[in-house]
């Protein structure tokens, strides 16, 4: 199994998204996973759900994900934007994170569980966040 397929499955990336490449930086103890989407996909307006073509892409975003193999894992993607006749240009929603979040949904769930069971400092230490 190639690293891209491994991380596609581990991160739960599904069509129309896929993993394009994976970068491993052992010195910094991190893995960077780069996700792209298929061409010609219709995206739902985040306001009304109307299916629309890609208008353009927002600059690359990065989300912290759960650690894999004891390495900090970061998911990168350029998120499409749509031009809705009713709501204007909007960034579409991605399945792995809430809008404006810097963390994946799975990372946020773990963080909440840790915060409920320990102190803020303890949770930060366990999650290795500043």
C-alpha positions in Angstrom: 0.0 0.0 0.0 1.4 3.4 -0.9 1.6 6.2 1.6 -1.1 8.2 -0.1 -3.6 5.4 0.0 -2.7 4.6 3.6 -3.3 8.2 4.7 -6.5 8.4 2.6 -7.9 5.5 4.6 -6.5 6.7 8.0 -7.9 10.2 7.6 -11.1 9.0 6.1 -10.7 11.1 2.9 -13.5 10.2 0.5 -14.4 11.1 -3.1 -14.3 13.7 -4.5 -11.3 14.3 -2.3 -8.1 12.1 -2.4 -4.6 12.3 -1.0 -2.2 13.7 -3.6 1.1 13.4 -1.6 2.5 12.9 1.9 5.5 14.6 3.3 7.4 13.1 6.2 9.7 15.3 8.4 11.2 13.2 11.1 13.3 16.0 12.4 10.2 18.1 13.1 8.2 14.9 14.1 5.4 15.7 11.6 3.5 14.3 8.6 2.0 16.6 6.1 -0.9 15.1 4.0 -1.9 17.1 0.9 -5.5 16.5 -0.3 -6.9 17.5 -3.7 -10.3 17.1 -5.3 -11.4 15.7 -8.7 -12.0 18.1 -11.5 -15.6 19.0 -12.6 -17.2 18.4 -9.3 -20.4 20.2 -8.3 -20.2 21.7 -4.8 -23.0 22.7 -2.5 -23.4 26.3 -1.6 -22.8 26.3 2.2 -25.8 28.6 2.7 -28.6 27.0 0.5 -27.1 23.7 -0.7 -27.5 24.6 -4.4 -25.1 22.5 -6.5 -22.6 24.8 -8.2 -19.4 24.6 -10.3 -16.1 25.6 -8.8 -15.6 29.3 -9.0 -12.0 29.4 -7.7 -10.0 28.1 -4.7 -9.2 29.7 -1.4 -5.5 29.8 -0.4 -4.2 26.5 1.0 -5.5 25.8 4.5 -3.9 23.5 7.1 -5.8 21.5 9.8 -4.2 19.6 12.7 -5.3 16.0 12.7 -4.8 13.2 15.2 -1.2 12.0 15.5 -0.2 9.1 13.4 2.7 6.9 14.3 3.5 9.3 17.1 4.0 12.1 14.6 1.9 15.3 14.5 -0.3 15.1 11.4 -1.4 18.0 9.3 -3.9 18.0 6.5 -3.5 20.5 3.7 -6.0 21.5 1.0 -7.1 24.3 -1.2 -10.8 24.5 -0.6 -13.0 25.4 -3.6 -15.3 28.4 -3.6 -18.6 28.7 -5.4 -20.4 31.7 -6.7 -24.0 31.3 -5.6 -26.6 33.6 -7.4 -28.3 34.2 -4.0 -25.3 34.2 -1.5 -22.3 35.3 -3.6 -18.9 33.7 -3.5 -18.6 31.2 -0.6 -16.0 28.7 0.5 -17.5 25.2 0.4 -17.5 22.9 3.5 -15.0 20.2 3.8 -16.0 16.9 5.4 -13.1 16.7 7.9 -13.5 20.1 9.7 -16.0 22.7 10.7 -15.8 26.1 9.0 -13.0 28.4 10.2 -11.5 25.6 12.4 -7.7 24.9 12.5 -8.4 21.3 13.6 -10.1 18.3 12.1 -13.4 17.1 13.7 -11.6 14.0 15.1 -8.9 16.1 16.7 -11.5 18.5 18.2 -13.3 15.5 19.7 -10.2 14.1 21.3 -9.3 17.6 22.6 -12.8 18.0 24.2 -12.5 14.5 25.8 -9.1 15.3 27.2 -10.3 18.7 28.6 -13.1 17.0 30.4 -10.7 14.5 32.0 -7.8 16.8 32.8 -6.6 20.3 33.2 -6.1 22.7 30.2 -2.3 22.4 30.6 -2.5 18.6 30.8 -4.6 18.4 27.7 -2.3 20.8 25.8 0.7 18.7 26.8 -0.9 15.5 25.7 -2.1 17.0 22.4 1.3 18.7 21.9 -0.3 22.1 21.1 1.1 25.5 22.0 
